[in-house]
Amino acid sequence: MGRQLDWSTLPFFLELARQGRLAPAARRLRVDHTTVSRRVAELEKSLDLKLFDRTADGFALTEAGRGLLPHAEAMEAQAAAMTDGRGGASAGVQGRVRVASMEGISAQYLARRMPRLAERHPGLMIELVTSAALFNLTKREADISLSFVPVRGPKLAIRRIGGFALFLYGAPAYLAAHGTPETPRDLARHRFVDYVEDLLQIPEVHWLLDAVPAPHVVFRSSSMYAQATAAANGAGLVLLPSFAGEADPRLVPVLKPHIRAERPIYLAVHEDLAWVPRVRETVRFLEEQLRADQAFLMEGLEG
């Protein structure tokens, strides 16, 4: 028979379940790793259950741990709602919301829009995180995901909330030296900047081939911003999302709109968090921004 459950141990269980290792869990909780280990051991003792197996890669949930996880997450969401002001418990929407996306969308679109959300809800603190791969919302690596590929996982609410178009851009100096193409056939004599093919974790990022079937690539980078910088310094033409190319004063559009590609934008949020006020308001803001910016995102036209 286990002892009475100490509810304060649940955050340690949740973070270790999400991170899989003591050190990252400790950093997220702002404690040392021995505290995480001790509090999880206390929870296991109180429940008289083994919740984790120690593996070469860290900690993996046992069957009992997987059974406890959704209940602990529901309790976490309810506690978060109370501290967010649900039912008048505090003033306004507040707390941390982690939004995950790819580098380009994050750095060259979302980062320009997020200050508007801070003006609307000063109590919110947004963490904008980026990765070349998709984040795992089920493990709570983030609260909200924006991507042009639907994320996978149980209990996720996923919907398309917009899209963006990509156009060719080049530096004025490059075009002066190599000529400005007047038809798509003229691209055969031009140089291009592209992604590093064998490092692509999301095939949909290789969008240049959608628009230019056999480009003569002379420079590659895993970073979209590095590609834009190389093109701005004369490396060649580059295919960029409108939100990146139109906002870059170093580049001008080429063969627009004859050459273009398109990608959708999907928003995903864990069902247990969707109703939490801080998450709900962030989702609402993102949806509003994508709707308001569709002319800019799809045609490169400022509203």
C-alpha positions, 0 to 999 in steps of 0.5 A: 500500500502506497503512502498519501500522494504528494502532489508537488512531486508531479511537476518533476514526473512530468518534466522527466517524462518529457525530457527523458534525462535528468539534466534537461529536466532540472534546467527546465525546473530550475533545480539540480538533477539530484532534486529531480531524481529524489522527487520522482523517487518520492512519487514512485514510493507514494504510489508504490509503482515504478514509473521509469526505466533507466536506459542508455539514453536516459529515462523511459516511462514504464507502463505505469508511468504511461498510465499516469501521464495523461492524468498528471497533464490534466492536473497541470493544465487545470493548475495553469488555468487557475494561475492564468486568471480562469474564473477571476483567480488573477488579473488578465492572461499571463504566464509562459507560452512556448511557440515552436516553428522553423527558423525562417517562419520564426525569425523572419515572420513571427518575431516581427509580429509577436510584440503585438501580442505582448501589447495585448497581454503584457502578462504573457511571456512568449518563448519562440523556439526553432529547429530544423525538425518538427517539435514533439508537442506530446512530450511538451517540447512546446505548447503550440507548433506552426509548421508547413508540415502537420506534426504527429502525435496523440491528442493534438488539435491540428488545423491549417490556418493559412499558407505562404508563397515563395518567389525568386530573389536576387541582388541588384549587383548580381542581376547587373552582372549576369542579366535579369531573366525575362522568361523562365527559360533564361534561368538556365544560364543563372546560378542558384543558392539552395539548401544542403540536401543531405541535411534536410530533415523535412523534405518539403523545405527543398522548395527550389525544385518546385519552381526551377527543375534543374537549377545550377546550384553554386552555394548551399546552406542549412540556414535560410538566412545564410542563403539570403545573405549569400544571394544578397552578396552575389552568389546567385538567385534564391527562392525565399518565402515572401515574408523573408524576400519582400522584407529584405532590402538587399534583394529584389524579386525576379520573374514574379509571379511566373516563378513561385511555389506554395506551402501551407501553414498548420497550427497544432496544440495539445488538446489538454492545453487548448483551453488554457487562457494563455495558450488560447489567446496566443492561438487566437492571435496567431490565427488573426495574424495569418488571416490579416497577412494572407495578401503579404504571405501569398503574393508579397503584397503589403496590406 
